[in-house]
């Protein structure tokens, strides 16, 4: 079952580059797994997993692209009924 187009929660291991931790922490102090959680619409699920927090008439916006080897899990978020009435 494809989840593309559905609202998902994706947990993934963050990557870093040389110099990115300067003034933040030493490489020795970096955790093996720095987990990130991204929630949004699944745009692509292949070698790269792409998730967008917004969907507009002309497509998705502000899409995050994650190499699939860094992904720990992708979970479908249920869409319960209306939980908030429109503002008056």
DRENTORKOL-3810 file (N, C-alpha, C; in nm, 4 decimals):
REM DRENTORKOL-3810
@n.u->0.0839; n.v->-0.1186; n.w->0.0000; ca.u->0.0000; ca.v->0.0000; ca.w->0.0000; c.u->0.0882; c.v->0.1247; c.w->0.0000
@n.u->0.0693; n.v->0.2093; n.w->-0.0949; ca.u->0.1459; ca.v->0.3329; ca.w->-0.1044; c.u->0.0878; c.v->0.4389; c.w->-0.0112
@n.u->0.1750; n.v->0.5064; n.w->0.0607; ca.u->0.1320; ca.v->0.6141; ca.w->0.1498; c.u->0.1505; c.v->0.7514; c.w->0.0868
@n.u->0.1969; n.v->0.7560; n.w->-0.0379; ca.u->0.2201; ca.v->0.8843; ca.w->-0.1049; c.u->0.0902; c.v->0.9639; c.w->-0.1079
@n.u->0.0988; n.v->1.0895; n.w->-0.0672; ca.u->-0.0177; ca.v->1.1782; ca.w->-0.0615; c.u->-0.0866; c.v->1.1771; c.w->0.0741
@n.u->-0.0517; n.v->1.0798; n.w->0.1592; ca.u->-0.1117; ca.v->1.0687; ca.w->0.2915; c.u->-0.0317; c.v->1.1489; c.w->0.3939
@n.u->-0.0933; n.v->1.1777; n.w->0.5077; ca.u->-0.0260; ca.v->1.2474; ca.w->0.6164; c.u->0.0484; c.v->1.1432; c.w->0.7005
@n.u->0.1785; n.v->1.1648; n.w->0.7191; ca.u->0.2623; ca.v->1.0679; ca.w->0.7880; c.u->0.3506; c.v->1.1335; c.w->0.8940
@n.u->0.4027; n.v->1.0480; n.w->0.9807; ca.u->0.5054; ca.v->1.0870; ca.w->1.0776; c.u->0.6289; c.v->1.0047; c.w->1.0427
@n.u->0.7388; n.v->1.0724; n.w->1.0156; ca.u->0.8623; ca.v->1.0051; ca.w->0.9757; c.u->0.9706; c.v->1.0324; c.w->1.0796
@n.u->1.0306; n.v->0.9261; n.w->1.1314; ca.u->1.1432; ca.v->0.9393; ca.w->1.2219; c.u->1.2692; c.v->0.9018; c.w->1.1458
@n.u->1.3705; n.v->0.9885; n.w->1.1539; ca.u->1.4930; ca.v->0.9656; ca.w->1.0776; c.u->1.6144; c.v->1.0155; c.w->1.1532
@n.u->1.7289; n.v->0.9550; n.w->1.1193; ca.u->1.8565; ca.v->0.9918; ca.w->1.1808; c.u->1.9161; c.v->1.1097; c.w->1.1054
@n.u->1.9479; n.v->1.2128; n.w->1.1796; ca.u->2.0058; ca.v->1.3322; ca.w->1.1183; c.u->2.1510; c.v->1.3059; c.w->1.0793
@n.u->2.1947; n.v->1.3744; n.w->0.9777; ca.u->2.3350; ca.v->1.3693; ca.w->0.9340; c.u->2.3988; c.v->1.5046; c.w->0.9644
@n.u->2.5315; n.v->1.5106; n.w->0.9618; ca.u->2.5995; ca.v->1.6372; ca.w->0.9839; c.u->2.7235; c.v->1.6438; c.w->0.8983
@n.u->2.7746; n.v->1.7642; n.w->0.8833; ca.u->2.8927; ca.v->1.7840; ca.w->0.7997; c.u->3.0045; c.v->1.8445; c.w->0.8831
@n.u->3.1287; n.v->1.8330; n.w->0.8360; ca.u->3.2425; ca.v->1.8913; ca.w->0.9061; c.u->3.2178; c.v->2.0400; c.w->0.9279
@n.u->3.2474; n.v->2.0863; n.w->1.0484; ca.u->3.2305; ca.v->2.2277; ca.w->1.0805; c.u->3.0903; c.v->2.2628; c.w->1.1273
@n.u->2.9929; n.v->2.1773; n.w->1.1035; ca.u->2.8554; ca.v->2.2073; ca.w->1.1417; c.u->2.8375; c.v->2.2089; c.w->1.2928
@n.u->2.9254; n.v->2.1395; n.w->1.3648; ca.u->2.9122; ca.v->2.1303; ca.w->1.5097; c.u->3.0003; c.v->2.2299; c.w->1.5826
@n.u->3.0797; n.v->2.3106; n.w->1.5100; ca.u->3.1681; ca.v->2.4077; ca.w->1.5739; c.u->3.0877; c.v->2.4988; c.w->1.6657
@n.u->3.1324; n.v->2.5106; n.w->1.7897; ca.u->3.0646; ca.v->2.5942; ca.w->1.8868; c.u->2.9408; c.v->2.5289; c.w->1.9457
@n.u->2.9049; n.v->2.4120; n.w->1.8991; ca.u->2.7861; ca.v->2.3430; ca.w->1.9489; c.u->2.8275; c.v->2.2244; c.w->2.0349
@n.u->2.9072; n.v->2.1377; n.w->1.9806; ca.u->2.9587; ca.v->2.0217; ca.w->2.0536; c.u->3.0740; c.v->1.9627; c.w->1.9747
@n.u->3.1521; n.v->1.8809; n.w->2.0417; ca.u->3.2627; ca.v->1.8157; ca.w->1.9726; c.u->3.2108; c.v->1.6947; c.w->1.8969
@n.u->3.2871; n.v->1.6527; n.w->1.7978; ca.u->3.2510; ca.v->1.5324; ca.w->1.7223; c.u->3.2443; c.v->1.4134; c.w->1.8173
@n.u->3.3342; n.v->1.4095; n.w->1.9152; ca.u->3.3348; ca.v->1.2991; ca.w->2.0104; c.u->3.2061; c.v->1.2960; c.w->2.0927
@n.u->3.1457; n.v->1.4121; n.w->2.1149; ca.u->3.0240; ca.v->1.4201; ca.w->2.1951; c.u->2.8967; c.v->1.4015; c.w->2.1155
@n.u->2.9097; n.v->1.3851; n.w->1.9849; ca.u->2.7915; ca.v->1.3703; ca.w->1.8997; c.u->2.7282; c.v->1.2337; c.w->1.9213
@n.u->2.5976; n.v->1.2311; n.w->1.9383; ca.u->2.5276; ca.v->1.1043; ca.w->1.9592; c.u->2.5260; c.v->1.0239; c.w->1.8295
@n.u->2.5323; n.v->0.8919; n.w->1.8426; ca.u->2.5259; ca.v->0.8051; ca.w->1.7258; c.u->2.3959; c.v->0.8247; c.w->1.6498
@n.u->2.2873; n.v->0.8456; n.w->1.7233; ca.u->2.1582; ca.v->0.8650; ca.w->1.6593; c.u->2.0949; c.v->0.9921; c.w->1.7121
@n.u->2.0911; n.v->1.0935; n.w->1.6302; ca.u->2.0226; ca.v->1.2183; ca.w->1.6621; c.u->1.8926; c.v->1.2115; c.w->1.5838
@n.u->1.7834; n.v->1.1719; n.w->1.6511; ca.u->1.6577; ca.v->1.1463; ca.w->1.5818; c.u->1.5788; c.v->1.2741; c.w->1.5563
@n.u->1.5244; n.v->1.2819; n.w->1.4379; ca.u->1.4397; ca.v->1.3928; ca.w->1.3948; c.u->1.3024; c.v->1.3343; c.w->1.3626
@n.u->1.1961; n.v->1.4078; n.w->1.3934; ca.u->1.0607; ca.v->1.3672; ca.w->1.3564; c.u->1.0040; c.v->1.4733; c.w->1.2640
@n.u->0.9600; n.v->1.4307; n.w->1.1464; ca.u->0.8992; ca.v->1.5193; ca.w->1.0485; c.u->0.7569; c.v->1.4708; c.w->1.0232
@n.u->0.6620; n.v->1.5641; n.w->1.0265; ca.u->0.5215; ca.v->1.5310; ca.w->1.0040; c.u->0.4731; c.v->1.6103; c.w->0.8832
@n.u->0.4020; n.v->1.5430; n.w->0.7937; ca.u->0.3484; ca.v->1.6121; ca.w->0.6771; c.u->0.2972; c.v->1.5145; c.w->0.5727
@n.u->0.2804; n.v->1.5660; n.w->0.4518; ca.u->0.2318; ca.v->1.4853; ca.w->0.3395; c.u->0.3497; c.v->1.4127; c.w->0.2753
@n.u->0.3374; n.v->1.2821; n.w->0.2610; ca.u->0.4426; ca.v->1.2050; ca.w->0.1946; c.u->0.4354; c.v->1.2321; c.w->0.0450
@n.u->0.5407; n.v->1.2919; n.w->-0.0089; ca.u->0.5454; ca.v->1.3301; ca.w->-0.1500; c.u->0.6147; c.v->1.2228; c.w->-0.2332
@n.u->0.7177; n.v->1.1608; n.w->-0.1757; ca.u->0.7944; ca.v->1.0592; ca.w->-0.2489; c.u->0.8482; c.v->0.9575; c.w->-0.1497
@n.u->0.8494; n.v->0.8307; n.w->-0.1904; ca.u->0.9009; ca.v->0.7239; ca.w->-0.1053; c.u->0.9817; c.v->0.6290; c.w->-0.1929
@n.u->1.1110; n.v->0.6527; n.w->-0.1974; ca.u->1.2013; ca.v->0.5716; ca.w->-0.2794; c.u->1.3410; c.v->0.5836; c.w->-0.2215
@n.u->1.4412; n.v->0.6064; n.w->-0.3073; ca.u->1.5775; ca.v->0.6286; ca.w->-0.2585; c.u->1.5833; c.v->0.7521; c.w->-0.1692
@n.u->1.4915; n.v->0.8439; n.w->-0.1942; ca.u->1.4754; ca.v->0.9643; ca.w->-0.1134; c.u->1.3307; c.v->0.9685; c.w->-0.0673
@n.u->1.3115; n.v->1.0010; n.w->0.0607; ca.u->1.1775; ca.v->1.0199; ca.w->0.1159; c.u->1.1553; c.v->1.1705; c.w->0.1254
@n.u->1.0459; n.v->1.2176; n.w->0.0681; ca.u->1.0158; ca.v->1.3607; ca.w->0.0681; c.u->0.8842; c.v->1.3845; c.w->0.1405
@n.u->0.8867; n.v->1.4802; n.w->0.2346; ca.u->0.7692; ca.v->1.5114; ca.w->0.3153; c.u->0.7504; c.v->1.6622; c.w->0.3165
@n.u->0.6267; n.v->1.7047; n.w->0.2897; ca.u->0.5946; ca.v->1.8474; ca.w->0.2856; c.u->0.4908; c.v->1.8806; c.w->0.3929
@n.u->0.5114; n.v->1.9908; n.w->0.4661; ca.u->0.4148; ca.v->2.0292; ca.w->0.5683; c.u->0.2903; c.v->2.0973; c.w->0.5118
@n.u->0.2979; n.v->2.1419; n.w->0.3878; ca.u->0.1850; ca.v->2.2133; ca.w->0.3271; c.u->0.1558; c.v->2.1616; c.w->0.1878
@n.u->0.0267; n.v->2.1575; n.w->0.1552; ca.u->-0.0165; ca.v->2.1219; ca.w->0.0200; c.u->-0.1064; c.v->2.2349; c.w->-0.0276
@n.u->-0.0733; n.v->2.2928; n.w->-0.1424; ca.u->-0.1495; ca.v->2.4034; ca.w->-0.1996; c.u->-0.2101; c.v->2.3593; c.w->-0.3333
@n.u->-0.2861; n.v->2.4463; n.w->-0.3954; ca.u->-0.3490; ca.v->2.4137; ca.w->-0.5241; c.u->-0.2462; c.v->2.3785; c.w->-0.6307
@n.u->-0.1273; n.v->2.4399; n.w->-0.6203; ca.u->-0.0244; ca.v->2.4193; ca.w->-0.7227; c.u->0.0832; c.v->2.3186; c.w->-0.6808
@n.u->0.0626; n.v->2.2488; n.w->-0.5703; ca.u->0.1587; ca.v->2.1472; ca.w->-0.5286; c.u->0.1985; c.v->2.1608; c.w->-0.3836
@n.u->0.3107; n.v->2.0999; n.w->-0.3496; ca.u->0.3586; ca.v->2.0983; ca.w->-0.2117; c.u->0.4581; c.v->2.2104; c.w->-0.1884
@n.u->0.4708; n.v->2.2521; n.w->-0.0611; ca.u->0.5637; ca.v->2.3593; ca.w->-0.0250; c.u->0.6585; c.v->2.3130; c.w->0.0851
@n.u->0.7752; n.v->2.3745; n.w->0.0896; ca.u->0.8738; ca.v->2.3555; ca.w->0.1967; c.u->0.9049; c.v->2.2075; c.w->0.2209
@n.u->0.9283; n.v->2.1336; n.w->0.1152; ca.u->0.9488; ca.v->1.9896; ca.w->0.1235; c.u->1.0860; c.v->1.9548; c.w->0.1815
@n.u->1.0866; n.v->1.8599; n.w->0.2745; ca.u->1.2098; ca.v->1.8051; ca.w->0.3318; c.u->1.2421; c.v->1.6765; c.w->0.2574
@n.u->1.3672; n.v->1.6625; n.w->0.2133; ca.u->1.4117; ca.v->1.5438; ca.w->0.1391; c.u->1.5119; c.v->1.4684; c.w->0.2258
@n.u->1.4835; n.v->1.3405; n.w->0.2519; ca.u->1.5639; ca.v->1.2596; ca.w->0.3429; c.u->1.6123; c.v->1.1351; c.w->0.2690
@n.u->1.7433; n.v->1.1100; n.w->0.2642; ca.u->1.7899; ca.v->0.9841; ca.w->0.2046; c.u->1.7255; c.v->0.8667; c.w->0.2789
@n.u->1.6710; n.v->0.7720; n.w->0.2067; ca.u->1.5963; ca.v->0.6625; ca.w->0.2695; c.u->1.6803; c.v->0.5799; c.w->0.3668
@n.u->1.8118; n.v->0.5760; n.w->0.3482; ca.u->1.8963; ca.v->0.4995; ca.w->0.4408; c.u->1.8971; c.v->0.5608; c.w->0.5815
@n.u->1.8545; n.v->0.6856; n.w->0.5949; ca.u->1.8487; ca.v->0.7509; ca.w->0.7256; c.u->1.7126; c.v->0.7346; c.w->0.7939
@n.u->1.6131; n.v->0.6852; n.w->0.7214; ca.u->1.4772; ca.v->0.6735; ca.w->0.7748; c.u->1.4651; c.v->0.5522; c.w->0.8660
@n.u->1.4148; n.v->0.5742; n.w->0.9879; ca.u->1.3888; ca.v->0.4630; ca.w->1.0814; c.u->1.2470; c.v->0.4118; c.w->1.0676
@n.u->1.1500; n.v->0.5041; n.w->1.0478; ca.u->1.0119; ca.v->0.4595; ca.w->1.0344; c.u->0.9271; c.v->0.5676; c.w->0.9683
@n.u->0.8218; n.v->0.5216; n.w->0.9010; ca.u->0.7197; ca.v->0.6104; ca.w->0.8446; c.u->0.5864; c.v->0.5519; c.w->0.8889
@n.u->0.5061; n.v->0.6350; n.w->0.9575; ca.u->0.3791; ca.v->0.5875; ca.w->1.0108; c.u->0.2664; c.v->0.6754; c.w->0.9599
@n.u->0.1610; n.v->0.6132; n.w->0.9133; ca.u->0.0422; ca.v->0.6851; ca.w->0.8675; c.u->-0.0256; c.v->0.7491; c.w->0.9871
@n.u->-0.0603; n.v->0.8767; n.w->0.9742; ca.u->-0.1354; ca.v->0.9444; ca.w->1.0796; c.u->-0.2837; c.v->0.9337; c.w->1.0468
@n.u->-0.3590; n.v->0.8918; n.w->1.1431; ca.u->-0.5029; ca.v->0.8808; ca.w->1.1222; c.u->-0.5637; c.v->1.0198; c.w->1.1136
@n.u->-0.6708; n.v->1.0294; n.w->1.0375; ca.u->-0.7415; ca.v->1.1561; ca.w->1.0245; c.u->-0.8793; c.v->1.1426; c.w->1.0878
@n.u->-0.8864; n.v->1.1716; n.w->1.2196; ca.u->-1.0156; ca.v->1.1621; ca.w->1.2850; c.u->-1.1089; c.v->1.2715; c.w->1.2333
@n.u->-1.2336; n.v->1.2651; n.w->1.2717; ca.u->-1.3311; ca.v->1.3651; ca.w->1.2277; c.u->-1.2909; c.v->1.5048; c.w->1.2698
@n.u->-1.3737; n.v->1.6013; n.w->1.2392; ca.u->-1.3472; ca.v->1.7416; ca.w->1.2718; c.u->-1.3308; c.v->1.7558; c.w->1.4225
@n.u->-1.2229; n.v->1.8169; n.w->1.4653; ca.u->-1.1977; ca.v->1.8358; ca.w->1.6080; c.u->-1.2086; c.v->1.9811; c.w->1.6482
@n.u->-1.2263; n.v->2.0708; n.w->1.5530; ca.u->-1.2342; ca.v->2.2141; ca.w->1.5826; c.u->-1.3331; c.v->2.2766; c.w->1.4869
@n.u->-1.4208; n.v->2.3533; n.w->1.5406; ca.u->-1.5161; ca.v->2.4248; ca.w->1.4573; c.u->-1.4481; c.v->2.5458; c.w->1.3954
@n.u->-1.4901; n.v->2.5882; n.w->1.2755; ca.u->-1.4319; ca.v->2.7078; ca.w->1.2150; c.u->-1.4534; c.v->2.8303; c.w->1.3041
@n.u->-1.3567; n.v->2.9225; n.w->1.3004; ca.u->-1.3685; ca.v->3.0465; ca.w->1.3788; c.u->-1.4843; c.v->3.1298; c.w->1.3254
@n.u->-1.5487; n.v->3.1958; n.w->1.4152; ca.u->-1.6630; ca.v->3.2816; ca.w->1.3755; c.u->-1.6180; c.v->3.4230; c.w->1.3572
END
